[in-house]
Amino acid sequence: MTVPRRLLLAAVVGLVVAGCRSVSTAVSDGSVTVTSGAGVLRLENGSALPVNYFLLAGDAVPLIDWAPCAGPGCPVIPAHGTVTVPHGQVAGLSASTTEVITYWWHWMPDWKGGFLPDSIRALVTPL
């Protein structure tokens, strides 16, 4: 029994498309790099200072009101370190989410003995 060429071609194209979905995608701003692949986000801090972060599904941005948490007691990527976060831990993630926004910042002391973010940056990573 021979397989028609059209069916064989369709099968090959389907495998290629399915394989492309598992390819990891990396986005960087020079200090922080976010890589998405295999159901996780890998956050890399290339700076000499620790970084706080917040992960939010792109389609949830207009729905969620959040405030940054600053200091060592908040989600942190150590200086020159890496953190791996499962997609399921991204705030607002749904089956239709196509991108994740990684908000990140360095912290600085405030006048009350706590911490404040210096400035909030954002990286948009396709899933």
LINKAKA-V310306 format. One record per residue. N is the residue number from 1. BURIAL is b if it has 16 or more other C-alpha atoms within 10 Angstrom, else e. D_FIRST is the distance of its C-alpha to the first C-alpha in Angstrom with 1 decimal. Layout:
N	BURIAL	D_FIRST
N	BURIAL	D_FIRST
//
This chain:
1	e	0.0
2	e	3.8
3	e	6.7
4	e	9.6
5	e	12.6
6	e	14.9
7	e	13.3
8	e	13.1
9	e	16.7
10	e	17.9
11	e	16.9
12	e	18.7
13	e	21.7
14	e	21.9
15	e	22.1
16	e	24.7
17	e	26.8
18	e	26.7
19	e	27.8
20	e	30.6
21	e	32.1
22	e	32.9
23	e	34.7
24	e	38.4
25	e	40.9
26	b	44.5
27	e	47.6
28	b	51.0
29	e	54.6
30	e	55.8
31	e	57.3
32	b	54.6
33	b	50.8
34	b	48.4
35	b	44.7
36	b	42.2
37	b	39.0
38	e	37.3
39	e	39.5
40	b	42.8
41	b	45.3
42	e	47.0
43	b	50.5
44	b	52.2
45	b	55.9
46	b	56.9
47	b	60.5
48	e	63.4
49	b	64.2
50	b	62.4
51	b	60.6
52	b	60.3
53	b	57.3
54	b	56.0
55	b	52.3
56	b	51.7
57	b	48.6
58	b	48.8
59	b	48.5
60	b	51.3
61	e	53.9
62	e	55.8
63	e	55.8
64	e	57.2
65	e	60.8
66	e	61.1
67	e	63.7
68	e	63.2
69	b	64.1
70	b	65.9
71	b	66.8
72	e	65.6
73	e	65.1
74	e	62.3
75	b	58.7
76	b	59.1
77	b	57.2
78	b	59.5
79	e	60.8
80	e	58.0
81	b	55.9
82	b	52.6
83	e	51.7
84	e	48.3
85	e	48.1
86	e	45.2
87	b	44.1
88	e	45.3
89	e	48.9
90	b	49.0
91	b	51.6
92	b	50.1
93	b	46.5
94	e	44.1
95	e	40.4
96	e	41.0
97	e	42.9
98	e	41.7
99	b	44.5
100	b	47.3
101	b	50.8
102	b	52.5
103	b	56.3
104	b	58.3
105	b	61.9
106	b	64.4
107	b	67.3
108	e	71.0
109	e	74.0
110	e	75.8
111	e	79.5
112	e	79.1
113	e	77.5
114	e	73.9
115	b	71.2
116	b	70.0
117	b	67.0
118	e	67.9
119	e	65.5
120	e	62.1
121	e	59.2
122	b	55.7
123	b	52.2
124	b	49.2
125	b	45.9
126	b	42.5
127	b	40.4
//
